[in-house]
């Protein structure tokens, strides 16, 4: 049995798509276990760029089975658009299965997401307004619609009942026009017919694959610092993008997970609101953003940028049980006279080494930096760790030392070939 979980070690956007795509060539299955199309993975193959939101990054390998697990919330329209887009580029999609237990994102989820953000005003969370949070709310409230319901003969009745209730809320609470139930029924009946061939009891497929000794890659979306329990609440996502969440979201037991690979940028970014201790508001932050093309795959929003926050990644290593790290976008730091690693937080007269739960505390924290001499060399053609400049090697080793987790993968560019493997994952 060989199972690896890919988790974001920061606030998402760490480059998980590239690592998953790189490792998928060794995997028999790639499984997505949480989130929805509020997340995005970018995979570059040759001159082609693929932006994936719901479909697992292993789709580009025809011999790899791709599973969208029960922990994912699925926007049928978004899923089918992705399918059509991949088909137009010549990518086959007959090796994708959707869990019959996954929940369905409905138009009223998106509308309530948008209206709720408007009501929050300056205290808005910064959601993508894809309806993900409201869909998870319905799931927990036990009023959600699952894929198994979507493809059943009762779906029209179910939709009309749900829309009637949601329209009541939209009109009375948000004072907004109701949604057209007939249009929703018409659209979702069409979606159901197209989605039905993809539907399976995916938990059985994943479990059987593990019993047969196949290699399973569990694909994470977003990042640990956006986890509903362990992230910077309330500026978090609505699911569990940590290693424990993937056991639930894919239908396997936690004892079946062997490797937990944390993906971290060589610096730190986040999108949306919330505290960010190492955020840079100067030319250095702007330069990192432009060199790293730090704009959201899903939203296009500019990402906030800062130096590597080892306090946050060390915390991520603890809650995930990380066994290894993939350090991404190291090439972006080439050309800086010096690079910095945040090793602790200064809070008033205290030095904090563990990531605090209080946002009020985080807002008042100042980073404690360790400065390392930078490097000018272009590292994008390096093929081994030893070919990297000495100062780049020192930077990687210092991160390993501070977070106490070995770096097994280094990314020095967006292409598959621009990947240095230091240790085996599978």
Secondary structure, 3 states (H helix, E strand, C coil): CEEEEEEECCCCCCCHHHHHHHHHCCCCEEEECCECCCCCEEEEECCEEEEECCCCHHHHCCCCEEEECCCEEECHHHHHHHHHHHHHCCCCCCCEEEECCCEECCHHHHHHHHHHHHHHHHHCCCCCCCCHHHHHHHHHHCCCCEHHHHCCCCHHHHHHHHHHHHHHHHHHCCCCCCCCHHHHHHHHHHHHHHHHHHEECHHHHHHHHHHCCCEEEEECCCCHHHCCCCCCCCCCCCCCCCHHHHHHHHCCCHHHCCEEEEEEECCEEECCCCCCCCECCCHHHHHHHHHCCCECCCCCCECEEECEEHHHHHHHHHHHCCCEEEEECHHHHCCCCEEEEEEEEEECCEEECCCCCCHHHHHHCEEEEEEEECCCCCCCCCCCHHHCCHHHHHHHHHHHHHHCCCEEEEECCCECCCEEECCCCC
